[in-house]
């Protein structure tokens, strides 16, 4: 890694209208990741994630505008440590959702691809959490689930899934295709351009 700063960072008029919002979240257990392909520098991307035994990503859906990502940076001893937190509210307590969420406790951690509402060419933009170039799969996300059922009739009823992981770099954009569980042979989902 060079100790020089060599590139300009410009803001275009289209950047001024960049909106937030997370669309879909796809996850796979960190131990199911066989290899990750990083984009050629200076592109801060991941262009492929190969899974063990053709494992498929699973999609976690949540209520609109209840999904968030926060990143904290801590710079010490010449290095940077990023703590990434993803939150997702899943409405309505029930046995099926509880069983799926309980599976997160059985795995060490997950790798997540988070789709945003921003377009990147013909597909949506996506970011990878739980894997980075320096520490690989040790950047995994660990999930915890809280449940709530408020007393008022119009109160919250559901689960708050929180995924937390550490890394040594800012998240990378995912440009590629993954196979997502569909109850059969899997369906392909593409991101970026």
N, C-alpha and C positions, 0 to 999 in steps of 0.2 A: 504494500500500500504506500502510495506516494505521500510525502509530507507537503506537497504543493497544492494550491487551489488553482485549477486550470480552466474551469468552464464558467460561462455566464449563466445566470438564472434570470430569465425574463418572464414577465407576466403579460399574457395576451388579453385582448378584450373578452375572449370567451372564458378566461379564467375568472373574471369578475362575477360571472353568473353561475359559478360552481355551487351546486346545492348539496346538502348532506342527505342522509337517508340510506338505510341498509335494506336491501330487497330480500335476498335469500342467503341462508347459511348452510354450507355443506361441510360435513366432518367425516373423518376416518380416524380410527385408532392409530396412535403414533407408531405402534409396533407393526401395523399393516403397511407402512410406507417402506418400499424397497429402495427407491432412489428418487432424487430430485435433480432436475436439470435447471441450471441457472442461466439467465440470458447473458450475452456477451457484454462486458463493460463498455461503455458507461450506462447501459440500460440496467436499471435496478428492477429486474424481473425474474420470475420463475416461469419457465416455458413447458415444464412437464413434471408430473408426479406419477411414478409407477408404483403400483401396489403389489403386495405379496399375494400369490395365488388368485390374481384378478379380483381382489377385494373391491367392493364398490363404496363410494361415498354415500352417506345418508343425508337427507335434507331435514333440517329443523325449521319449522315455520313458526312465526310468532305474530303477534298483533301488530298492525301497522303503527309506526311511530313509537314503538316501545323497544326498539333495538338500538343499541349504542355501542360505540367503541371509544375507549379512553386509553391514552398512553402516557406514562410518566417516564421521564429520563432522569437518571442519576449518574453524574460524572464524578468518578473518584479514581485515584491511582492511575490516571492516564487512560482509563477505559470508560466506556459508557454502557450502562445497563438499562434496558427498556423493560418496563412492566406493562404488558398489554392486557386490558380488561374488556371483555365483550359481554354485554347483557342482552337478554332476550326474554320477553314476557310471553308465556304460552297460556292462553286462556282455557279455563274450565278444568277443575280437578276431576280426574277419572282414572280408572284402573289401567286402561291401555297406555295412556300418557305416562302414568307413574312407572309402569314396567319399563318403558323405553328409556325414561330418564334415569332409572335405577341402573341401567347398563353402563352409564358413564362412571359409576362407582367401581365397576369391575375392571376398567382399563387404567393403565398408568396415566395416559393423557391422550389428547387428540391434536390433529392438524386440521385447521379450518380454512376454507375458502369462503370469503364473505363478498357477496355481490352487492354493488352499489347501484344507485339509480342513474349514475353518470354513464354516458355511452362512450365506448372506446372503439371507434370504427363501426362495424355492423353489430357488435355484441356489447354487452354491459361490461363495465370495468369491475375487476375483482381484486381483492387483496388476500395475501396468504399470511396466516398467523399460526404459530406453533412449530415453525421450522426456520432456521436462518443459516447463512453460509458458514459462519464461524463455529457454532456449537451444534449444528444439525438438528436432530430430533430431540436433543435435550432442551430445546426451546418450547416443548409441548405445552398445550393448554390443559389445565386441570379444571374439571367442571364441578360445581356445587349447585344444588337445587334447593330453593326455599319454596314453601307453599303458603298460600294465603286464602282465606275465605272470610271476607269482612262481614260485619253484622248487618249493615244496611242493605236494602234490596238492590240498590244500584252500586254496591261496593265491588271491589276486585275479587275475582274468583279464578285462581290459576296458579301457575308456577313461575318463579323467576329463576332462570338459568343464568349463572355467572361463570364465565370461562376466564381463567387468569393464567398467563404464561410470561416467562422472561425471555429476553433476547439480547443480542449484542448489536443489532442494527434496526433501522426503521423498516417497516413492513415492505415487502416487495409486491409489485403488481403481478398478477397471474395472467399470462397470455397463453391459452391452450384449451384443451378439452379434457374433461373427466367423465367417468362412467358413474352414474347415480342409480341407486337401488330403485327399482320399479316393480318388484315382486316377480319379475321374470328374468330376462337376460340383461337388464340394465339399459338405461337411456343415456345418450351423450349430451352433455351440456358444455357449450363453448363460451369463452370469455375473451375480451380484448381483441386487439387487431394488430 
